[in-house]
Amino acid sequence: MTTDAYLADCRARLAFDLLSHTWNAVVLWALREGPRRPAELQAHIGGISSKVLTETLRRLQFNGLVVRTRHPAPAPRVDYSLTPLGRTLLAPIDAFGAWAFEHGDEVMAAQEAAEDEARVEAEAVTRQT
């Protein structure tokens, strides 16, 4: 075993990869209160297309974080819910959300400063040409 926790085949990278997809954490968080049908998820989340939601649910299911349940007739339907493994990610997602709430203004200020700097540099290059 290596002490380098960020090698390509390490468990920490696996966790970072799971949460690096834009919608994974959002969908997991939206399922925290129980099973939902895809249309309910899409309405609850907002801003996610049905195609991206389907891809995200399949990815989460592949990773063992979400289970898809088919309910047969008389009104066939499908819903998704968290697995016990998926539930273990709720606390880290909540902690990350708390960090974002506490430091979001600082991140946005840094982004604005970087954009301002890039704009000033671009204007200087334009004036030189």
Disulfide bonds with the S-S distance in Angstrom:
none
